[in-house]
Each structure stands twice: as structure tokens, then as C-alpha cells.
Amino acid sequence: MEVAGAGEKGVEIHFFTLCLISLMVVVVVEFSRLCLQDISQLWLQLQYNMVSVMACLVFLLFSAILYFMTRPRPVYLVDFACYRPPSHLKAPFDKFMKHSRLTGDFDDSSLDFQRKILERSGLGEETYLPKTLHHIPPRPSMAAAREEAEQVIFGALDVLFKNTNLNPKDIGILVVNCSLFNPTPSLSAMVVNKYKLRCNIKSFNLGGMGCSAEVIAIDLAKDILQIHRNTYAVVVSTENITQNWYFGNKKSMLIPNCLFRMGCSVVLLSNKFNDRWRAKYKLLHLVRTHRGADDTAIHCVYQEQDAAGKTGVSLSKDLTVVVGGALKANIKTLGPLVLPISEQFLYFFTLVTKKLFNPKAKPYRPDFKLAFNHFCIHAGGRGVIDELEKNLQLLPESVEASRMTLHRFGNTSSSSIWYELAYTEAKLRMQKGHRVWQIALGGGFKCNSTVWEALTHVKPSLNNPWDDCIHNYPVQILP
């Protein structure tokens, strides 16, 4: 009896399973039939509206192609190098004053003025002057100026090529800037000839654009990199001291003699996707501000002849005021791109309050330390750094790289912001994701900004200009 009962129970179970499977088959078949009917109806509708469908597909395809063709290509900073002159070209204060006295071109008042400027300038005892100015009397000439340009430019480029293993023939874009020395053939042609660059290279030579020309050159290279695919751009920045030394007695024209020194930077940029993995930085923002429409601004840094017919660059007493105005104009554009929403809201709120309720209320100064980890302010002089430190409400450590660069290398014109970045790297302070703000200031008057983001924990490249002295810095600068 027990065996028979178990068999009946098994038969019931199999019967139930068979019914369930049959039901599932019926459901699947019916669903498939309905789906086929829907698909058939959809296909009929598509046939009737084929023109509309094809037009939609073509539009979507065209939009996708247009987006990928026109979107801004990322610009990577693969590496950079700064030239460090040989030690025999150092110009300590005593030697500088002794040579100035022996030349016989300066009266006692001018000598005393230069001594005071040197003492208050923020420069140290190890800045460099070109070989011709170490002679007594100095022997400036076109040949000597070319020699200085070749020395600093080729010296920096040799370091860059060695560090990156870059074949010079792979360079598709070359931009050279030097404000006061513009020979024929140009300095860019000199570079092409030295390294036998290819004949179809896009070569540019920028002159007369002052100490902010480096950012202008980067901007030009960036724009060309948006057009030409898979190529490299090299930007060379320097200033020539040899032919632009002032041998007169006008005080405002003697200041550059005390501040400007030898230097050069070269920067390797790329738009190649593969270079993202070896690059140091990625370019995030570039903002340029030109105040040349204002008469005071355009004359605050001005090349001219004095009453005796001697040529030099005059720095006016309005320089720090013009610097402050140019900076404010620049950060009005840059601020919304980089500041946190909280800072933008506070600025907007105080602006509305000032306009509607209290015209005497002071506008809110955004805290740029929340947007940037590092600052590279053009080392144009102690007063310039002080003015920007005050206007941006920066901490002493925020302007350390600028002050130390001024102390060690002097005002190297447009290349100074790269000596400052090299200082930050040498101190091992640049970490992945850090943002650095380079602020370049120059005659015209111009204030230009670049913002870079570190793609890795950046280590200093070989032959960093600070290799021989970074352990001595920062130093205490006397007031």
C-alpha cells in the first residue's frame, strides 16, 4: 500500500510539472506572436517615415562627428627647463657697484641711487649678468647679444631634449619670445638652424611684449595645438641684457639695470593622448588682460631715450598702482572659472549690497587660497610681489617661490614664473591634483594668468636650476 501511494504521488507531481511547462510554452508563443505583430507594425511605420528616420540618424551622426572634431583638445605640459648660467657670470653687489663706478658713465648721484635700489630690491649676491657686462668698460654689440641669446636658449633646450629624449624633428610648433632683442634672422630661425628642425614647422617670434610674453606664447601655442593633431610645441622665453643696458643717469631708467638678470625657460607642450601618462601638468585655464587703452598703463614701462640720447627702459612711479588695476581686471574673468561656489556667492552678495544699500561698503575679496595650492607671481621686483601679496591676501609661504626666485636669479623677465615652478618642484611640494596659478605682468600694461593641474606627484627634472642651492632656501630677506 505504501508503495502504491508513493507512485500515485509521483504521477501527480509529474502531471503538475507537465501542465506548468505547457502553460509557459503557450504564454511564450503568444507573447512572441504579439511582439512579431508589434515589430511588423513598427517596421511598416518606419517604411512610411523612412525619410524622417534617415534624416534623424544623419543629424545625430553629424552632431557626434562635429562634437569630436571641435571639442577643445587637452594641452599637456610634458616638461620644462630653466637655464642656470655658469658661476663665473655671477654679479654680487660689490662687483656690480665697482664696475658701474669704473665705467665712468654714472655720476655720484646715480651710483648712490643704484646702491640703494640693490639693497632694497630683494636680489641676492648670486644673480647673473652676461659676459660683456663683466668687461671694463662693457662691450655691448650685436655679436655679443647674439652670443648671450645662443648661450641661454641653447643651454635650456639642450637640458629639455636630454630630459625628455625628444627628437627635435618631432617638434611641429616653435614660439620664441624676447622683448628687447629682435635680430634678423629671428631668434626662432636661430633655433631652427641649430637643431635642424623640419622645414614645415610652424615658427613664431614674439617681440616687444614685455615680461608677460611667456603666457602670450603659451596661448599662441595652445591655439595652434587645437588645429594640428598629434604634435609637440616648444615655447622659449628669454630677455637679452647685453644690448639693453642703460649707461645714463636718469633714475627711472637705472632701475632695470639693478633688477634684470640672465635667464631663459623652455616648455614642451603636447596634444598627444599618450603623453597624458608622462606629462607633468594639464592646462586648465588661460586668461589675458590688456590695459593698453589707458595712457598711464601704457607708459608705466616704456622704452625711450633720455635727454642725452641714451636708450633704456623707464619704470614709472605709477607701476604698483597699474599692477593692482590690471590684476583686478584679470581676476574678474579668472575668478568665476576657479573659485568655489561659496566664494562666488559671497562676492556677489557684497556686490549687490554695495550697489543697492551701502555704496561705501568694501567689496568682498575672494580667498584664492581655496582655489590654488601654489602661486607663481612674476618676480618683477620686491614692490610687485608685495602688491600682489596684499591684493590677493596671500600668506608668506604663498609668495615664497617668487621671493626666492627674485633673490637667486633676479628678474629674468617672462621666464621668471618657470624658475618659480622649478623651485616648488625642487621642494617636492607639487602633489597630484594640485593647482598652480602663474601670474605674468608686463609692459603694455598686461596681466596674464595660466592655471595648471598636476597630473602626478611631480619630481624635479634633472638639471633643475635649483639643484646646487635648494637646501639653502628659503632665506631671510631683510626689510
Disulfide bonds with the S-S distance in Angstrom:
none
